[in-house]
Amino acid sequence: MTKEELCGAACSMLARSYAPYSHFPVGAALECADGSVFTGCNIENAAFSPSICAERTAVAKAVSEGHRDFVRIAVAGSTEQFCPPCGVCRQVLAEFAGDGLEVLLVNSRGEVRETTLGALLPGRFDSGNLT
């Protein structure tokens, strides 16, 4: 899948977002090493803490289908600002992907900013910290 196609898949998820409280739809598309792609959108809840971000929705779908080798994720927001993954999503991505995971941020103008998980989460906490 090309970067443009992955970004398009993330953007298509904006319409499926359930964000009645923040009014901030987010879509994500997560690409696995074998080329599989899992999409997600944010799903809010009136109690707030049960809400889940688009990135974690995509990760949960991938892992529940047996995929754990992620190579790239696109995250689309509905504003002109870029919408990077929140801290919790960065930590969840770090559980399954290395610092080199490509992160493509897409704004409402279709502009793309490329970065890596390592740049977004330096000094991450991982299984090596548990020994």
C-alpha positions, 0 to 999 in steps of 0.5 A: 500500500502506498503512503497516499492510500494509507493516508486515504484509509485513515481519512475515510475513518473520520466519517465513522468517528463517534465524537459527540463530546469533543467534536474532534473526529480522528481516523487511523490506518495501521499497516502490518509487515505483511501488508494487512491494514487495520483501520480505526476511529475514535469512539467517545463515551459520556463517562470519558475514561471508556473512550478509545482513540482511533490508533488504539482501535486499529491496534486492537483490531490488528492484534485480535486478528493475530497481527503484531508486526506494525510498520506504519500508521497514518493518523488523520484529524479534522482540523488544519493542525496535525493530530499526533497520537496521544501519550497512551496511544504512543505507549500502546504502539511502542508495545508492538513496534520499534522506534522506526515505526513510520507515523504519517500525520494528515490534516484536513487540507490533506497535507502529510507530516512524516515522523517516527514513533521514536521521535514522538516517544523518546525513552519509551517504557518497554519490557526491558524496563521490567527486568 
